């Protein structure tokens, strides 16, 4: 009985360690190691937070991972100030400030946070049902979770499933994760606890 208990505990510990190893912090709270800035918009670290805000050109700006990710689950927290229009791109690439890929929207109330938009392509692929917009806490910390597996993307905001969408083009996509600053001035978004688990 004791041997069985010890074996069970050891197996549980190994499984937990394996699960923990699969998770990786994409933002270390100190600097932008592991990330690449695209454009002239501002990306910096302040008080352990990743801050993105409009720069002098008031153009699109991106902060992208050096590494590409295929199937994964990412969780992050964001807080919007002013316009707060941003997004999280999956399997995406950037040329200058022109992005190719798919954005899970982060936007002010009434602007489809959690929906999926294909940049420089088909535009909106799916938008959340309007009543789900109540999940967004503008000006406060929000938790977003995005699960990307094969051709399927599911987004969650503060525990609420926003969209569940499958598309062959997404299934064929290759690239990294990008955070966005929308074009236009007066945009500021804070980010923290960006954690990814490969699937």
C-alpha positions in Angstrom: 0.0 0.0 0.0 2.8 2.4 1.0 4.7 1.6 -2.3 1.6 2.2 -4.3 1.1 5.6 -2.6 4.7 6.6 -3.1 4.5 5.6 -6.8 1.3 7.6 -7.3 2.9 10.7 -5.7 6.0 10.4 -7.8 3.9 10.0 -11.0 1.8 13.1 -10.1 5.0 15.1 -9.4 6.5 14.1 -12.7 3.3 15.0 -14.6 3.2 18.3 -12.8 6.8 19.1 -13.5 6.3 18.2 -17.2 3.2 20.5 -17.3 5.2 23.3 -15.7 8.1 22.9 -18.1 5.8 23.4 -21.0 4.8 26.8 -19.8 7.0 29.7 -20.5 6.9 33.4 -19.6 7.1 35.5 -22.7 7.6 38.7 -20.7 10.1 38.7 -17.8 8.9 41.9 -16.2 12.4 43.5 -16.6 13.1 44.2 -20.3 12.1 43.2 -23.8 14.3 40.2 -24.2 12.8 37.7 -26.7 10.8 40.4 -28.4 11.3 42.6 -31.6 9.8 46.1 -32.0 8.3 46.9 -35.4 7.5 50.6 -36.2 8.1 53.8 -34.1 5.3 53.4 -31.5 6.5 53.1 -27.9 7.1 49.7 -26.1 8.9 49.8 -22.7 8.9 48.3 -19.2 7.8 50.3 -16.2 7.2 49.0 -12.7 7.3 45.4 -13.9 4.6 46.1 -16.6 4.9 46.1 -20.4 3.6 49.4 -21.6 2.6 50.2 -25.2 1.6 53.7 -26.3 1.3 55.8 -29.4 4.5 57.3 -30.7 5.1 60.5 -32.7 4.1 58.9 -36.0 0.7 57.8 -34.7 1.1 54.7 -36.9 0.7 51.0 -36.4 3.2 49.4 -34.1 3.9 45.8 -33.1 6.0 43.9 -30.5 6.6 40.4 -31.8 8.2 37.3 -30.3 11.5 36.2 -31.8 10.2 32.6 -31.8 7.4 31.3 -33.9 4.6 29.3 -32.2 2.2 26.8 -33.9 -0.2 25.2 -31.4 -0.4 26.9 -28.0 -2.4 28.4 -25.2 -1.5 31.9 -24.2 -2.8 33.8 -21.1 -2.1 37.5 -20.5 -3.5 40.4 -18.7 -4.1 43.9 -20.1 -5.4 47.2 -18.9 -6.5 50.0 -21.3 -6.1 53.7 -21.0 -7.5 56.3 -23.3 -8.5 54.7 -26.6 -6.9 51.4 -25.7 -7.2 49.9 -29.2 -4.8 47.0 -29.5 -4.7 43.2 -30.2 -2.9 39.9 -29.9 -1.8 38.4 -33.2 -1.2 34.7 -33.7 0.9 32.9 -36.3 1.8 36.2 -37.8 4.7 37.9 -39.6 5.6 41.6 -40.1 7.2 43.4 -43.0 8.0 47.0 -41.8 4.7 47.7 -40.1 2.5 45.6 -42.5 1.4 42.5 -40.6 0.2 39.2 -42.2 -1.9 37.1 -39.9 -4.8 37.0 -37.4 -5.6 39.3 -34.6 -7.6 38.6 -31.5 -9.0 42.0 -30.9 -8.3 44.1 -27.7 -10.4 47.3 -28.0 -12.6 49.8 -26.1 -16.2 48.8 -25.2 -18.4 48.0 -28.2 -15.5 47.3 -30.5 -15.5 43.4 -30.5 -12.7 42.5 -28.0 -12.1 38.8 -28.4 -13.1 38.7 -32.1 -10.8 37.5 -34.8 -9.6 39.9 -37.6 -7.5 39.0 -40.6 -5.2 41.9 -41.4 -4.7 42.9 -45.1 -7.0 40.0 -46.0 -10.6 39.1 -45.3 -11.1 41.5 -42.4 -13.4 40.4 -39.7 -13.8 36.6 -39.6 -15.9 36.4 -36.5 -17.1 38.9 -33.9 -18.4 38.1 -30.4 -22.1 38.3 -29.7 -22.8 41.9 -28.5 -23.9 40.9 -25.0 -20.5 39.3 -24.4 -19.0 42.8 -24.5 -20.0 43.1 -20.8 -17.1 40.8 -20.0 -14.6 43.7 -20.7 -13.6 45.9 -17.8 -12.3 49.0 -19.4 -9.7 50.8 -17.4 -9.2 47.7 -15.2 -7.1 44.6 -15.5 -8.6 42.0 -17.8 -7.4 38.4 -18.3 -7.4 37.0 -21.9 -6.8 33.4 -22.8 -6.3 32.3 -26.4 -6.1 28.6 -27.5 -4.7 27.9 -31.0 -4.8 24.3 -32.1 -4.7 23.3 -35.8 -7.3 25.4 -37.6 -9.2 26.4 -34.5 -8.9 29.5 -32.3 -10.9 30.0 -29.1 -10.7 33.3 -27.2 -11.8 33.9 -23.6 -12.1 37.2 -21.7 -12.3 37.1 -17.9 -13.5 33.5 -18.1 -16.1 34.2 -20.8 -15.7 32.4 -24.1 -15.8 35.1 -26.7 -15.5 33.2 -30.0 -14.7 29.7 -31.2 -13.7 29.7 -34.8 -12.1 27.2 -37.3 -10.6 28.2 -40.6 -8.3 26.4 -43.1 -6.1 29.5 -43.7 -5.4 29.8 -40.0 -4.5 26.1 -39.9 -1.8 26.8 -42.6 -0.5 29.9 -40.8 3.1 30.2 -39.6 4.6 32.9 -37.5 5.0 34.4 -34.0 2.8 36.2 -31.5 2.5 40.0 -31.8 1.0 42.7 -29.6 -0.3 45.7 -31.5 -0.7 49.4 -31.1 -3.4 50.6 -33.5 -2.8 53.7 -35.7 -3.9 57.0 -34.3 -2.8 59.0 -31.2 -3.7 58.7 -27.5 -3.5 54.9 -27.2 -2.0 53.3 -24.1 -2.3 49.7 -23.0 -0.5 47.9 -20.1 0.4 44.2 -20.2 1.5 41.7 -17.6 1.7 37.9 -16.9 2.2 36.8 -20.5 2.5 33.0 -20.2 2.5 30.5 -23.1 2.1 26.8 -23.1 2.9 24.8 -26.2 0.3 22.2 -27.1 
